[in-house]
Amino acid sequence: MARRPKAETQRMFKAVAVLLRNTTWKCGKIERLVVGYLQSHLRRDGRRWSRIRDMVQHFKLKGKQKSEFFDALRRLEKRRIIRIETL
């Protein structure tokens, strides 16, 4: 697994994740955590989105875990479960 460029990581920190579909079928552990986090935001605040920076802080990710988290976000976006929008 190659290391991500710093500019791409910084762009991801400034972006938001928007929940498009409420499904976790054939998803891994990290993907389920992300979808569950966005579902709780929808139930609690009525918002379908959350900042990626807030999610990283909530899950207390460091190093390799953060890289796996970004990969999981990309997989969810590819499957059209979430949409990543830059601000």
ABEGO torsion letter per residue (X at the ends): XBBBBAAAAAAAAABBBBBABBBABGBBAAAAAAAAAAAAAAAAAGBABBBAAAAAAAAGBBEAAAAAAAAAAAAAAAAGABBBBBX
